[in-house]
Amino acid sequence: MDEQELKRRAHDLDVTVWVGKGGIDSVVDELNDQLANENLIKVKFLRAARAGDPTEEKAADLADRVNGQLIETRGHTAVIYR
């Protein structure tokens, strides 16, 4: 599936993973579980999780940790595919 098609599919998805003050480490297992069932997941990075770092960096790090691909970030929301 190409990146444009993944972006179209992601548009209608709801956020199912929220990264808060616990950081990325606290959601890796949950995201892995969700990616086992669905191959496209939206992740929201709350202010406490960003700690001044760009959302793109945090999202790319999270995607690497779950062996996924970062499809896009919009605002503080990322779409990860596996």
C-alpha positions as CSV (number, residue, x, y, z in Angstrom):
1,M,0.0,0.0,0.0
2,D,1.5,3.4,-0.9
3,E,1.9,6.3,1.5
4,Q,-1.0,8.4,0.0
5,E,-3.4,5.5,0.5
6,L,-2.3,5.0,4.1
7,K,-2.8,8.8,4.7
8,R,-6.3,8.6,3.3
9,R,-7.1,5.6,5.5
10,A,-5.7,7.3,8.5
11,H,-7.8,10.4,8.1
12,D,-10.9,8.6,9.5
13,L,-9.1,6.8,12.3
14,D,-9.6,7.8,15.9
15,V,-6.6,8.2,18.2
16,T,-6.2,5.0,20.2
17,V,-2.8,5.6,21.9
18,W,-2.0,8.7,24.0
19,V,1.5,9.4,25.1
20,G,1.5,11.4,28.4
21,K,3.9,12.2,31.1
22,G,5.0,8.5,31.3
23,G,6.7,9.1,27.9
24,I,7.2,6.7,25.0
25,D,8.4,3.8,27.2
26,S,5.0,3.5,28.8
27,V,3.1,3.0,25.5
28,V,5.4,0.7,23.5
29,D,3.7,-2.5,24.7
30,E,0.2,-1.1,24.1
31,L,1.1,0.1,20.6
32,N,2.7,-3.3,19.8
33,D,-0.5,-5.0,20.9
34,Q,-2.7,-2.7,18.8
35,L,-0.4,-3.0,15.7
36,A,-0.8,-6.8,16.0
37,N,-4.5,-6.4,15.4
38,E,-4.6,-3.3,13.2
39,N,-1.8,-2.2,10.9
40,L,-2.5,1.6,11.1
41,I,-2.7,3.4,14.4
42,K,-3.0,7.1,15.4
43,V,-1.0,8.3,18.4
44,K,-1.5,11.6,20.2
45,F,1.4,13.2,22.0
46,L,0.2,15.2,25.0
47,R,2.1,18.3,26.2
48,A,3.7,16.5,29.1
49,A,5.2,13.9,26.7
50,R,6.7,16.4,24.3
51,A,8.8,18.2,26.9
52,G,10.0,20.8,24.4
53,D,11.0,18.2,21.8
54,P,9.3,18.2,18.3
55,T,6.5,15.7,17.9
56,E,8.2,14.4,14.7
57,E,11.2,13.3,16.7
58,K,9.1,11.6,19.4
59,A,6.9,9.9,16.8
60,A,9.9,8.6,14.8
61,D,11.5,7.2,18.0
62,L,8.2,5.5,18.9
63,A,7.9,4.0,15.4
64,D,11.4,2.7,15.6
65,R,10.7,1.0,18.9
66,V,7.7,-0.9,17.5
67,N,9.4,-1.7,14.2
68,G,6.8,0.4,12.5
69,Q,6.9,3.2,9.8
70,L,6.0,6.8,10.6
71,I,3.5,7.7,7.9
72,E,2.9,11.3,8.9
73,T,2.6,13.8,11.8
74,R,0.0,16.5,12.0
75,G,0.1,18.8,14.9
76,H,0.8,16.5,17.8
77,T,-0.7,13.4,16.3
78,A,1.2,10.7,14.4
79,V,0.2,7.8,12.2
80,I,2.2,4.6,12.5
81,Y,2.0,1.7,10.1
82,R,3.3,-1.9,10.4
